Amino acid sequence: MPKTLVSPDPVPPGDPYSPGVRAGDWLYLAGQGGRDPGTGDMADDIAAQTEQTFRNIERLLGAADASLDDVVSCLVHLTDLANFQGFNEVFARRFQGVKPVRTTVEANLLAGMLVEITVVAYLGE
C-alpha cells in the first residue's frame, strides 16, 4: 500500500519522521504538543496547552482534508496525571457524537510540554 506524506508545511530536510502519513483510508499523525507553530510559544497550564495541541492536530488533519470527526483513536501522554481533569475537560469539548477510543499514560515529555496527543483517523467514507 502506498504511503503519502501529510504536512501543512514543508518538512525540513533530514527530519527523522513525518508529521502525518496517509496509508490507504487511514491517516496517522505524529504526536502533537502545545507549542504554537507560529510563535514557538508554549503555555504553562494544561488547559491552554491542550487547546493548542488540538489546534495543531486540526491543522495536520486539514492538510489531509480531514477533521476531528474522522479521528478514531487517541494516545495521550501527560507529564503528570494530576493534570488529567484539566486535560479531559478540553478533550470532551473537542469531540462530538461518537468519541474516539483513548489511552492516557503518564510520561516524561520534552521540556515544558504537559501533553502530547497522537491520533489515528479513518478517511474512507
All heavy atoms as an XYZ file, in Angstrom:
938
protein
N       0.857     -1.173      0.000
C       0.000      0.000      0.000
C       0.903      1.235      0.000
O       1.791      1.362      0.842
C      -0.879     -0.031      1.255
C      -1.715      1.203      1.433
S      -2.747      1.212      2.924
C      -3.417     -0.418      2.954
N       0.667      2.154     -0.919
C       1.494      3.369     -0.953
C       1.205      4.282      0.244
O       0.082      4.335      0.735
C       1.096      4.044     -2.264
C      -0.224      3.476     -2.614
C      -0.305      2.110     -2.003
N       2.246      4.965      0.677
C       2.125      5.928      1.757
C       2.323      7.320      1.190
O       3.140      7.525      0.300
C       3.161      5.660      2.850
C       3.033      4.313      3.512
C       4.024      4.134      4.633
C       5.443      4.060      4.110
N       6.435      3.776      5.129
N       1.583      8.297      1.752
C       1.679      9.681      1.312
C       1.982     10.576      2.501
O       1.310     10.478      3.535
C       0.343     10.131      0.669
O       0.000      9.237     -0.369
C       0.456     11.535      0.115
N       2.968     11.439      2.360
C       3.293     12.412      3.391
C       2.145     13.408      3.541
O       1.601     13.891      2.548
C       4.568     13.162      3.015
C       4.931     14.366      3.889
C       5.341     13.922      5.280
C       6.032     15.177      3.232
N       1.786     13.721      4.777
C       0.784     14.741      5.066
C       1.434     15.778      5.973
O       1.912     15.454      7.060
C      -0.464     14.143      5.757
C      -1.419     15.228      6.181
C      -1.145     13.142      4.835
N       1.475     17.021      5.498
C       2.050     18.096      6.284
C       1.536     19.429      5.753
O       1.509     19.627      4.540
C       3.579     18.070      6.199
O       4.129     19.130      6.953
N       1.127     20.341      6.639
C       0.695     21.650      6.168
C       1.859     22.535      5.739
O       1.671     23.534      5.063
C      -0.023     22.247      7.374
C       0.578     21.561      8.551
C       0.972     20.191      8.071
N       3.073     22.179      6.125
C       4.273     22.958      5.829
C       5.324     22.038      5.218
O       5.285     20.823      5.422
C       4.851     23.566      7.115
C       3.852     24.436      7.844
O       3.268     25.316      7.196
O       3.648     24.218      9.046
N       6.303     22.605      4.517
C       7.403     21.769      4.039
C       8.124     21.128      5.230
O       8.315     21.758      6.274
C       8.323     22.757      3.326
C       7.473     23.947      3.025
C       6.429     23.999      4.101
N       8.479     19.878      5.076
C       9.201     19.168      6.133
C      10.691     19.460      5.955
O      11.230     19.308      4.859
C       8.931     17.652      6.047
C       9.744     16.901      7.086
C       7.442     17.378      6.225
N      11.350     19.916      7.035
C      12.785     20.207      6.914
C      13.559     18.975      6.452
O      13.292     17.866      6.913
C      13.189     20.598      8.340
C      11.923     21.023      9.006
C      10.839     20.191      8.373
N      14.504     19.166      5.526
C      15.318     18.031      5.065
C      16.017     17.370      6.247
O      16.494     18.045      7.157
C      16.331     18.676      4.120
C      15.765     20.006      3.769
C      14.888     20.423      4.906
N      16.032     16.077      6.256
C      16.730     15.349      7.302
C      15.889     15.071      8.534
O      16.361     14.392      9.443
N      14.639     15.600      8.585
C      13.789     15.262      9.729
C      13.611     13.747      9.771
O      13.331     13.130      8.735
C      12.416     15.946      9.615
C      12.294     17.159     10.518
O      13.325     17.621     11.020
O      11.161     17.625     10.711
N      13.758     13.142     10.942
C      13.711     11.677     11.015
C      12.295     11.098     11.056
O      12.143      9.897     11.223
C      14.462     11.382     12.312
C      14.220     12.583     13.153
C      14.149     13.749     12.188
N      11.262     11.929     10.929
C       9.891     11.419     10.955
C       8.998     12.336     10.126
O       9.366     13.454      9.785
C       9.360     11.320     12.384
C       9.118     12.660     13.036
C       7.852     13.237     13.007
C      10.142     13.368     13.647
C       7.619     14.486     13.570
C       9.923     14.608     14.212
C       8.657     15.157     14.178
O       8.433     16.390     14.726
N       7.812     11.841      9.810
C       6.827     12.622      9.062
C       5.774     13.145     10.029
O       5.378     12.438     10.958
C       6.132     11.738      8.027
O       7.047     11.260      7.078
N       5.264     14.364      9.823
C       4.186     14.880     10.669
C       2.919     14.032     10.560
O       2.209     13.831     11.526
C       3.950     16.296     10.147
C       5.179     16.654      9.396
C       5.730     15.372      8.865
N       2.648     13.547      9.345
C       1.496     12.689      9.123
C       1.746     11.800      7.922
O       2.479     12.158      7.008
N       1.119     10.630      7.947
C       1.228      9.701      6.831
C      -0.158      9.140      6.554
O      -0.839      8.665      7.467
C       2.202      8.537      7.138
C       2.148      7.468      6.048
C       3.619      9.054      7.310
N      -0.550      9.220      5.273
C      -1.787      8.573      4.853
C      -1.406      7.255      4.192
O      -0.545      7.210      3.313
C      -2.566      9.441      3.873
C      -3.872      8.763      3.485
C      -4.810      9.643      2.750
N      -6.048      8.905      2.504
C      -7.170      9.454      2.136
N      -7.242     10.761      1.971
N      -8.228      8.707      1.916
N      -2.064      6.191      4.649
C      -1.876      4.858      4.075
C      -3.270      4.317      3.768
O      -4.022      3.971      4.690
C      -1.139      3.946      5.054
N      -3.631      4.323      2.506
C      -4.984      3.912      2.130
C      -6.002      4.860      2.733
O      -5.906      6.075      2.574
N      -6.958      4.300      3.442
C      -8.018      5.098      4.068
C      -7.660      5.584      5.468
O      -8.493      6.184      6.150
C      -9.308      4.268      4.159
C      -9.915      3.989      2.801
O      -9.629      4.740      1.852
O     -10.691      3.013      2.680
N      -6.437      5.333      5.912
C      -6.028      5.662      7.277
C      -5.028      6.796      7.293
O      -4.141      6.872      6.446
C      -5.435      4.429      7.955
C      -6.470      3.366      8.138
C      -6.724      2.320      7.294
C      -7.397      3.267      9.199
N      -7.758      1.577      7.787
C      -8.192      2.130      8.963
C      -7.638      4.028     10.343
C      -9.204      1.740      9.806
C      -8.650      3.636     11.199
C      -9.421      2.504     10.929
N      -5.161      7.647      8.294
C      -4.243      8.764      8.488
C      -3.637      8.637      9.883
O      -4.360      8.541     10.879
C      -4.989     10.094      8.365
C      -4.184     11.363      8.634
C      -3.057     11.515      7.608
C      -5.095     12.580      8.619
N      -2.319      8.654      9.937
C      -1.578      8.547     11.192
C      -0.818      9.846     11.408
O      -0.041     10.257     10.545
C      -0.590      7.376     11.132
C      -1.269      6.053     10.877
C      -1.521      5.617      9.583
C      -1.660      5.258     11.937
C      -2.155      4.405      9.350
C      -2.291      4.040     11.719
C      -2.539      3.622     10.418
O      -3.176      2.427     10.193
N      -1.045     10.483     12.548
C      -0.352     11.732     12.857
C       0.679     11.500     13.943
O       0.415     10.807     14.930
C      -1.339     12.802     13.321
C      -2.454     13.185     12.356
C      -3.266     14.337     12.922
C      -1.905     13.531     10.986
N       1.834     12.130     13.781
C       2.843     12.111     14.836
C       2.289     12.833     16.050
O       1.388     13.679     15.944
C       4.114     12.803     14.341
N       2.812     12.523     17.221
C       2.374     13.179     18.445
C       2.486     14.686     18.341
O       3.495     15.206     17.871
N       1.430     15.352     18.787
C       1.382     16.817     18.752
C       1.343     17.339     20.184
O       0.688     16.768     21.042
C       0.142     17.294     17.993
C       0.118     16.884     16.547
C       1.278     17.477     15.776
O       1.430     18.694     15.695
N       2.123     16.621     15.216
N       2.037     18.445     20.388
C       2.059     19.092     21.690
C       1.507     20.498     21.600
O       0.964     20.913     20.578
N       1.662     21.231     22.678
C       1.047     22.538     22.803
C       1.881     23.723     22.363
O       1.608     24.849     22.766
N       2.878     23.516     21.525
C       3.689     24.627     21.034
C       2.995     25.294     19.858
O       2.568     24.632     18.920
C       5.073     24.142     20.614
C       6.027     25.277     20.252
C       7.443     24.798     20.022
N       7.989     23.988     21.106
C       8.457     24.456     22.261
N       8.438     25.748     22.501
N       8.946     23.637     23.168
N       2.881     26.628     19.914
C       2.291     27.390     18.818
C       3.283     27.380     17.657
O       4.410     27.844     17.806
C       2.007     28.825     19.277
C       1.339     29.663     18.217
O       1.844     29.722     17.083
O       0.311     30.277     18.535
N       2.888     26.857     16.478
C       3.844     26.765     15.371
C       4.259     28.129     14.819
O       5.332     28.244     14.226
C       3.101     25.950     14.308
C       1.665     26.113     14.628
C       1.578     26.322     16.116
N       3.457     29.154     15.026
C       3.795     30.479     14.518
C       4.774     31.230     15.389
O       5.661     31.921     14.897
N       4.624     31.072     16.698
C       5.457     31.838     17.625
C       6.489     30.993     18.363
O       7.446     31.524     18.919
C       4.585     32.531     18.691
O       3.962     31.527     19.506
C       3.522     33.411     18.045
N       6.239     29.693     18.437
C       7.109     28.816     19.219
C       6.783     28.829     20.699
O       7.408     28.133     21.490
N       5.791     29.636     21.084
C       5.413     29.735     22.497
C       4.635     28.510     22.951
O       3.937     27.866     22.166
C       4.546     30.976     22.736
C       5.306     32.275     22.519
O       6.559     32.249     22.569
O       4.651     33.305     22.290
N       4.744     28.238     24.263
C       4.001     27.146     24.867
C       3.479     27.632     26.220
O       4.259     28.105     27.046
C       4.899     25.919     25.037
C       4.138     24.680     25.355
S       5.052     23.124     25.054
C       6.755     23.526     25.246
N       2.175     27.534     26.410
C       1.564     27.950     27.679
C       2.071     27.058     28.803
O       2.603     25.971     28.573
C       0.044     27.865     27.575
N       1.880     27.511     30.041
C       2.349     26.714     31.166
C       1.216     26.069     31.950
O       1.433     25.576     33.049
C       3.232     27.550     32.090
C       2.517     28.772     32.649
O       1.326     28.971     32.343
O       3.166     29.527     33.391
N      -0.010     26.037     31.377
C      -1.094     25.335     32.064
C      -1.706     24.301     31.125
O      -1.673     24.439     29.905
C      -2.158     26.302     32.599
C      -2.963     26.951     31.498
O      -2.507     27.980     30.971
O      -4.040     26.421     31.174
N      -2.261     23.255     31.704
C      -2.716     22.110     30.931
C      -3.865     22.449     29.984
O      -3.886     21.968     28.850
C      -3.092     20.920     31.855
C      -3.334     19.642     31.027
C      -4.295     21.238     32.716
C      -2.126     19.133     30.281
N      -4.817     23.269     30.393
C      -5.951     23.589     29.520
C      -5.482     24.321     28.270
O      -5.867     23.968     27.144
C      -6.996     24.409     30.271
N      -4.638     25.322     28.429
C      -4.151     26.091     27.280
C      -3.289     25.224     26.371
O      -3.394     25.308     25.150
C      -3.379     27.320     27.754
N      -2.438     24.386     26.944
C      -1.614     23.506     26.116
C      -2.474     22.488     25.371
O      -2.209     22.175     24.215
C      -0.562     22.777     26.955
C       0.697     23.554     27.122
C       1.878     22.678     27.485
O       1.965     21.508     27.098
N       2.810     23.263     28.233
N      -3.507     21.989     26.019
C      -4.383     21.020     25.364
C      -5.133     21.684     24.214
O      -5.253     21.108     23.126
C      -5.352     20.382     26.372
O      -4.594     19.780     27.433
C      -6.222     19.324     25.711
N      -5.607     22.908     24.411
C      -6.287     23.639     23.329
C      -5.345     23.826     22.144
O      -5.723     23.592     20.995
C      -6.794     24.998     23.818
C      -7.969     24.934     24.764
C      -9.294     24.577     24.101
O      -9.343     24.353     22.866
O     -10.286     24.508     24.823
N      -4.101     24.249     22.401
C      -3.138     24.444     21.316
C      -2.800     23.120     20.656
O      -2.645     23.044     19.433
C      -1.860     25.124     21.810
C      -0.838     25.391     20.718
C      -1.368     26.333     19.650
O      -1.844     27.425     19.955
N      -1.302     25.921     18.386
N      -2.696     22.071     21.438
C      -2.429     20.748     20.879
C      -3.520     20.371     19.888
O      -3.235     19.888     18.782
C      -2.314     19.701     21.999
O      -1.216     20.052     22.855
C      -2.097     18.307     21.442
N      -4.778     20.622     20.241
C      -5.872     20.314     19.319
C      -5.845     21.214     18.086
O      -6.153     20.763     16.979
C      -7.223     20.363     20.024
C      -7.566     19.057     20.677
C      -7.530     18.918     22.047
C      -7.905     17.948     19.904
C      -7.825     17.710     22.651
C      -8.202     16.733     20.490
C      -8.156     16.608     21.866
N      -5.452     22.461     18.234
C      -5.301     23.322     17.048
C      -4.224     22.754     16.118
O      -4.378     22.752     14.891
C      -4.989     24.763     17.447
C      -6.203     25.498     18.016
C      -5.963     26.986     18.150
N      -4.992     27.343     19.166
C      -5.266     27.496     20.469
N      -6.496     27.324     20.924
N      -4.315     27.847     21.313
N      -3.136     22.253     16.705
C      -2.067     21.657     15.907
C      -2.551     20.378     15.207
O      -2.233     20.149     14.041
C      -0.842     21.376     16.777
C      -0.204     22.640     17.310
O      -0.445     23.746     16.817
N       0.600     22.498     18.351
N      -3.321     19.578     15.920
C      -3.886     18.361     15.320
C      -4.834     18.728     14.182
O      -4.766     18.144     13.095
C      -4.604     17.515     16.393
C      -3.583     16.897     17.346
C      -5.489     16.448     15.750
C      -4.178     16.273     18.599
N      -5.697     19.711     14.411
C      -6.646     20.120     13.376
C      -5.918     20.656     12.140
O      -6.363     20.444     11.008
C      -7.615     21.162     13.921
C      -8.620     20.560     14.882
C      -9.483     21.595     15.568
O      -8.931     22.620     16.045
O     -10.703     21.376     15.631
N      -4.815     21.314     12.349
C      -4.019     21.835     11.227
C      -3.478     20.689     10.375
O      -3.528     20.730      9.147
C      -2.889     22.687     11.811
C      -2.121     23.484     10.830
C      -1.278     24.529     11.607
N      -0.413     25.208     10.676
C       0.854     24.898     10.465
N       1.429     23.949     11.168
N       1.564     25.564      9.589
N      -2.966     19.653     11.034
C      -2.472     18.485     10.303
C      -3.612     17.728      9.635
O      -3.489     17.300      8.484
C      -1.728     17.545     11.252
C      -0.249     17.775     11.427
C       0.313     16.879     12.517
C       0.493     17.558     10.130
N      -4.711     17.549     10.351
C      -5.870     16.878      9.752
C      -6.339     17.634      8.511
O      -6.663     17.030      7.484
C      -7.016     16.776     10.760
C      -6.839     15.784     11.909
C      -7.910     16.011     12.971
C      -6.869     14.345     11.405
N      -6.369     18.957      8.592
C      -6.800     19.779      7.473
C      -5.930     19.590      6.247
O      -6.419     19.685      5.114
N      -4.643     19.310      6.450
C      -3.744     19.077      5.313
C      -4.128     17.811      4.551
O      -3.707     17.619      3.411
C      -2.292     18.992      5.793
N      -4.937     16.955      5.182
C      -5.416     15.727      4.534
C      -6.916     15.811      4.260
O      -7.563     14.791      4.050
C      -5.115     14.521      5.420
N      -7.468     17.037      4.292
C      -8.914     17.232      4.113
C      -9.716     16.409      5.113
O     -10.746     15.821      4.774
C      -9.346     16.907      2.673
C      -8.740     17.865      1.671
O      -8.638     19.064      1.988
O      -8.353     17.412      0.583
N      -9.234     16.360      6.343
C      -9.891     15.617      7.413
C     -10.199     16.570      8.568
O      -9.784     17.734      8.552
C      -8.990     14.474      7.891
N     -10.920     16.069      9.553
C     -11.268     16.863     10.733
C     -11.296     15.960     11.957
O     -11.113     14.734     11.849
C     -12.633     17.529     10.548
O     -13.659     16.561     10.648
N     -11.563     16.561     13.106
C     -11.667     15.769     14.334
C     -12.773     14.721     14.241
O     -12.706     13.694     14.913
C     -11.910     16.680     15.538
C     -10.726     17.524     15.988
C     -11.128     18.433     17.152
C      -9.523     16.674     16.370
N     -13.766     14.942     13.395
C     -14.838     13.960     13.208
C     -14.305     12.642     12.650
O     -14.951     11.604     12.787
C     -15.915     14.494     12.263
C     -16.714     15.625     12.870
O     -16.760     15.737     14.115
O     -17.290     16.402     12.095
N     -13.144     12.668     12.006
C     -12.561     11.472     11.404
C     -11.651     10.699     12.359
O     -11.221      9.588     12.047
C     -11.759     11.859     10.155
C     -12.624     12.527      9.115
O     -13.653     11.945      8.734
O     -12.272     13.649      8.687
N     -11.355     11.268     13.517
C     -10.432     10.645     14.471
C     -11.109      9.458     15.151
O     -12.219      9.572     15.670
C      -9.941     11.675     15.514
C      -9.118     11.000     16.606
C      -9.134     12.768     14.827
N     -10.412      8.308     15.128
C     -10.954      7.099     15.753
C     -10.162      6.664     16.987
O     -10.658      5.892     17.801
C     -11.037      5.924     14.756
C     -12.027      6.235     13.643
C      -9.682      5.567     14.190
N      -8.933      7.173     17.127
C      -8.100      6.737     18.245
C      -7.147      7.850     18.668
O      -6.589      8.548     17.818
C      -7.289      5.508     17.825
O      -6.440      5.075     18.862
N      -6.972      8.002     19.981
C      -6.026      8.973     20.542
C      -5.153      8.288     21.583
O      -5.668      7.570     22.448
C      -6.759     10.132     21.230
S      -7.712     11.175     20.146
N      -3.873      8.524     21.509
C      -2.928      8.122     22.543
C      -2.440      9.401     23.189
O      -1.863     10.265     22.515
C      -1.753      7.334     21.948
C      -0.615      7.009     22.912
C      -1.106      6.204     24.115
C       0.504      6.288     22.177
N      -2.705      9.551     24.482
C      -2.406     10.784     25.206
C      -1.299     10.527     26.216
O      -1.362      9.579     26.996
C      -3.669     11.298     25.944
C      -3.362     12.560     26.728
C      -4.812     11.503     24.962
N      -0.299     11.397     26.184
C       0.766     11.382     27.184
C       0.639     12.645     28.017
O       0.598     13.751     27.460
C       2.146     11.353     26.516
C       2.418     10.098     25.775
N       2.126      9.929     24.446
C       2.962      8.936     26.189
C       2.475      8.725     24.065
N       2.989      8.094     25.107
N       0.571     12.491     29.321
C       0.565     13.615     30.258
C       1.809     13.514     31.132
O       2.173     12.421     31.563
C      -0.675     13.587     31.148
C      -2.033     13.725     30.464
C      -3.157     13.542     31.491
C      -2.161     15.058     29.772
N       2.438     14.653     31.415
C       3.617     14.614     32.282
C       3.237     14.360     33.730
O       4.054     13.908     34.510
C       4.423     15.923     32.214
O       3.573     17.007     32.556
C       5.021     16.121     30.841
N       1.983     14.650     34.073
C       1.517     14.472     35.446
C       0.036     14.123     35.398
O      -0.777     14.908     34.905
C       1.736     15.765     36.238
C       1.441     15.623     37.717
O       0.782     14.639     38.124
O       1.861     16.518     38.468
N      -0.325     12.957     35.911
C      -1.730     12.544     35.877
C      -2.611     13.451     36.733
O      -3.837     13.429     36.593
C      -1.877     11.084     36.289
C      -1.352     10.077     35.254
C      -1.501      8.645     35.764
C      -2.038     10.243     33.912
N      -2.014     14.291     37.558
C      -2.793     15.292     38.297
C      -3.419     16.298     37.330
O      -4.380     16.994     37.680
C      -1.923     16.005     39.327
N      -2.900     16.389     36.103
C      -3.444     17.281     35.080
C      -4.585     16.650     34.290
O      -5.124     17.275     33.375
C      -2.343     17.689     34.084
C      -1.377     18.671     34.685
O      -1.731     19.480     35.526
N      -0.130     18.592     34.249
N      -4.961     15.419     34.635
C      -5.949     14.701     33.834
C      -7.282     15.441     33.746
O      -7.859     15.546     32.665
C      -6.174     13.289     34.400
C      -7.139     12.484     33.574
C      -6.712     11.868     32.415
C      -8.466     12.367     33.943
C      -7.593     11.133     31.633
C      -9.351     11.645     33.158
C      -8.911     11.024     32.007
N      -7.780     15.968     34.842
C      -9.083     16.639     34.810
C      -9.079     17.846     33.870
O      -9.984     18.012     33.049
C      -9.523     17.066     36.204
C     -10.900     17.716     36.199
C     -11.376     18.076     37.592
O     -10.830     17.660     38.585
N     -12.432     18.874     37.645
N      -8.061     18.695     33.972
C      -7.977     19.860     33.098
C      -7.856     19.463     31.635
O      -8.476     20.068     30.757
N      -7.061     18.430     31.361
C      -6.953     17.902     30.004
C      -8.290     17.349     29.535
O      -8.755     17.635     28.429
C      -5.877     16.805     29.944
C      -6.104     15.838     28.826
C      -5.757     16.179     27.540
C      -6.708     14.612     29.070
C      -5.998     15.304     26.489
C      -6.949     13.742     28.037
C      -6.593     14.085     26.743
N      -8.924     16.538     30.364
C     -10.141     15.840     29.980
C     -11.297     16.803     29.676
O     -12.118     16.534     28.799
C     -10.547     14.848     31.072
C     -11.424     13.749     30.547
O     -11.158     13.182     29.490
N     -12.471     13.450     31.271
N     -11.360     17.914     30.382
C     -12.411     18.909     30.115
C     -12.278     19.460     28.701
O     -13.270     19.604     27.989
C     -12.354     20.033     31.144
C     -12.814     19.600     32.524
C     -12.544     20.629     33.603
O     -12.011     21.726     33.296
O     -12.852     20.326     34.776
N     -11.063     19.760     28.281
C     -10.837     20.252     26.916
C     -11.121     19.139     25.912
O     -11.803     19.348     24.908
C      -9.400     20.792     26.745
C      -9.135     21.176     25.298
C      -9.157     21.968     27.681
N     -10.618     17.953     26.176
C     -10.808     16.813     25.277
C     -12.298     16.574     25.031
O     -12.726     16.402     23.884
C     -10.170     15.560     25.887
C     -10.174     14.363     24.983
C      -9.069     14.078     24.193
C     -11.262     13.508     24.930
C      -9.063     12.968     23.365
C     -11.258     12.396     24.101
C     -10.158     12.126     23.318
N     -13.090     16.569     26.086
C     -14.530     16.300     25.970
C     -15.222     17.335     25.092
O     -16.165     16.996     24.363
C     -15.163     16.255     27.354
N     -14.792     18.583     25.143
C     -15.402     19.637     24.319
C     -15.043     19.509     22.847
O     -15.773     19.986     21.986
C     -14.954     21.021     24.802
C     -15.588     21.487     26.075
C     -15.372     22.971     26.294
N     -13.987     23.413     26.192
C     -13.141     23.493     27.208
N     -13.525     23.149     28.422
N     -11.902     23.934     27.024
N     -13.919     18.903     22.543
C     -13.420     18.866     21.177
C     -14.085     17.811     20.300
O     -14.028     17.895     19.087
C     -11.910     18.634     21.171
C     -11.115     19.845     21.572
C     -11.498     21.031     20.718
N     -10.526     22.087     20.789
C     -10.012     22.671     19.726
N     -10.377     22.328     18.528
N      -9.158     23.649     19.885
N     -14.705     16.804     20.896
C     -15.303     15.728     20.112
C     -16.804     15.686     20.329
O     -17.287     15.734     21.464
C     -14.685     14.382     20.494
C     -13.249     14.269     20.085
C     -12.236     14.458     21.007
C     -12.909     13.982     18.771
C     -10.903     14.358     20.637
C     -11.581     13.890     18.386
C     -10.580     14.078     19.317
N     -17.535     15.591     19.228
C     -18.993     15.485     19.262
C     -19.369     14.083     18.775
O     -18.611     13.439     18.055
C     -19.639     16.539     18.350
C     -19.180     17.961     18.635
C     -19.463     18.398     20.062
O     -20.548     18.169     20.583
N     -18.477     19.012     20.700
N     -20.557     13.634     19.142
C     -21.010     12.322     18.669
C     -20.163     11.209     19.246
O     -19.781     11.231     20.411
N     -19.834     10.237     18.413
C     -19.021      9.101     18.857
C     -17.596      9.586     19.088
O     -16.935     10.077     18.180
C     -19.031      7.962     17.809
C     -18.117      6.831     18.257
C     -20.446      7.456     17.584
N     -17.159      9.471     20.313
C     -15.813      9.924     20.681
C     -14.800      8.841     20.302
O     -15.112      7.660     20.260
C     -15.755     10.195     22.174
C     -16.894     11.095     22.657
C     -16.385     12.272     23.386
C     -17.458     13.130     24.011
N     -18.371     13.777     23.138
N     -13.566      9.235     20.011
C     -12.545      8.235     19.675
C     -12.178      7.402     20.902
O     -12.378      7.839     22.042
C     -11.353      9.087     19.229
C     -11.557     10.417     19.863
C     -13.036     10.605     19.980
N     -11.646      6.225     20.645
C     -11.074      5.453     21.744
C      -9.843      6.209     22.221
O      -9.262      7.010     21.480
C     -10.715      4.006     21.319
C     -11.956      3.268     20.871
C      -9.648      3.982     20.247
N      -9.462      5.963     23.474
C      -8.348      6.742     24.014
C      -7.594      5.938     25.055
O      -8.184      5.204     25.841
C      -8.896      8.019     24.661
C      -7.810      8.898     25.257
C      -8.391     10.148     25.855
N      -8.949      9.878     27.167
C      -9.700     10.737     27.837
N     -10.013     11.912     27.327
N     -10.164     10.424     29.026
N      -6.287      6.112     25.036
C      -5.419      5.609     26.087
C      -4.656      6.810     26.619
O      -4.149      7.615     25.835
C      -4.426      4.565     25.536
O      -5.165      3.475     24.989
C      -3.486      4.073     26.613
N      -4.587      6.933     27.939
C      -3.863      8.043     28.559
C      -2.816      7.472     29.502
O      -3.134      6.622     30.342
C      -4.825      8.960     29.343
O      -5.852      9.405     28.459
C      -4.103     10.159     29.929
N      -1.578      7.932     29.344
C      -0.480      7.466     30.182
C       0.320      8.649     30.702
O       0.291      9.738     30.122
C       0.451      6.496     29.419
C      -0.288      5.241     28.995
C       1.085      7.176     28.223
N       1.018      8.422     31.785
C       1.939      9.430     32.311
C       3.314      9.161     31.721
O       3.746      8.007     31.634
C       1.986      9.336     33.837
C       2.780     10.442     34.491
C       2.667     10.382     36.004
O       2.929      9.306     36.580
O       2.304     11.408     36.604
N       3.990     10.229     31.279
C       5.278     10.054     30.609
C       6.131     11.303     30.745
O       5.621     12.401     30.938
C       5.052      9.770     29.128
N       7.432     11.127     30.625
C       8.339     12.265     30.511
C       8.224     12.797     29.087
O       8.263     12.026     28.130
C       9.785     11.842     30.782
C      10.013     11.504     32.232
O       9.432     12.119     33.111
N      10.859     10.523     32.487
N       8.053     14.100     28.957
C       7.967     14.731     27.644
C       9.065     15.766     27.509
O       9.773     16.071     28.473
C       6.589     15.380     27.468
C       5.388     14.436     27.521
C       4.075     15.230     27.449
C       5.442     13.424     26.393
N       9.184     16.335     26.324
C      10.172     17.384     26.100
C       9.951     18.533     27.083
O       8.828     18.754     27.552
C      10.079     17.901     24.665
C      10.393     16.882     23.577
C      10.097     17.465     22.207
C      11.842     16.423     23.668
N      10.977     19.280     27.373
C      10.923     20.365     28.357
C       9.743     21.294     28.099
O       9.557     21.782     26.988
C      12.223     21.156     28.334
N       8.945     21.505     29.128
C       7.820     22.427     29.053
C       6.515     21.812     28.571
O       5.453     22.382     28.765
N       6.590     20.659     27.915
C       5.368     20.022     27.419
C       4.628     19.342     28.560
O       5.220     18.601     29.336
C       5.677     18.984     26.336
C       6.019     19.587     25.003
S       6.390     18.334     23.737
C       4.812     17.510     23.577
N       3.330     19.594     28.644
C       2.484     18.945     29.638
C       1.636     17.843     29.021
O       1.163     16.958     29.729
C       1.561     19.980     30.292
C       2.253     21.147     30.992
C       1.218     22.142     31.510
C       3.138     20.645     32.124
N       1.435     17.915     27.692
C       0.566     16.957     26.998
C       1.090     16.724     25.587
O       1.642     17.636     24.959
C      -0.898     17.464     26.961
C      -1.014     18.792     26.244
C      -1.841     16.429     26.354
N       0.934     15.505     25.116
C       1.199     15.150     23.728
C       0.119     14.167     23.307
O      -0.210     13.246     24.066
C       2.579     14.508     23.566
C       2.899     14.157     22.133
C       4.289     13.559     21.978
O       4.618     12.610     22.717
O       5.034     14.052     21.119
N      -0.451     14.388     22.118
C      -1.539     13.534     21.638
C      -1.179     13.011     20.247
O      -0.837     13.792     19.356
C      -2.873     14.293     21.573
C      -3.232     14.880     22.944
C      -3.994     13.367     21.078
C      -4.452     15.778     22.937
N      -1.280     11.707     20.079
C      -1.103     11.048     18.797
C      -2.475     10.562     18.350
O      -3.197      9.961     19.147
C      -0.140      9.862     18.938
O       1.092     10.331     19.477
C       0.110      9.172     17.618
N      -2.831     10.804     17.084
C      -4.155     10.385     16.618
C      -4.057      9.522     15.360
O      -3.116      9.618     14.585
C      -5.102     11.565     16.349
C      -5.249     12.451     17.567
C      -4.673     12.380     15.164
N      -5.100      8.707     15.205
C      -5.325      7.931     14.001
C      -6.717      8.310     13.515
O      -7.666      8.368     14.314
C      -5.256      6.407     14.267
C      -5.586      5.623     13.007
C      -3.892      6.019     14.815
N      -6.835      8.590     12.221
C      -8.128      8.958     11.646
C      -8.459      8.040     10.485
O      -7.556      7.565      9.779
C      -8.094     10.420     11.167
N      -9.740      7.797     10.289
C     -10.213      6.988      9.173
C     -10.845      7.921      8.146
O     -11.754      8.682      8.470
C     -11.239      5.955      9.650
C     -11.765      5.100      8.527
C     -10.940      4.170      7.907
C     -13.062      5.230      8.085
C     -11.407      3.387      6.873
C     -13.541      4.442      7.036
C     -12.710      3.530      6.440
O     -13.171      2.761      5.412
N     -10.375      7.841      6.906
C     -10.813      8.766      5.868
C     -11.568      8.061      4.745
O     -11.759      8.622      3.673
C      -9.605      9.505      5.269
C      -8.662     10.159      6.278
C      -7.514     10.831      5.561
C      -9.407     11.130      7.152
N     -12.034      6.858      5.003
C     -12.588      6.029      3.944
C     -13.950      6.405      3.412
O     -14.277      6.062      2.297
N     -14.782      7.081      4.167
C     -16.136      7.322      3.679
C     -16.426      8.782      3.497
O     -16.038      9.617      4.198
C     -17.135      6.696      4.626
C     -17.008      5.185      4.625
C     -17.961      4.514      5.590
O     -18.898      5.144      6.095
O     -17.763      3.331      5.824
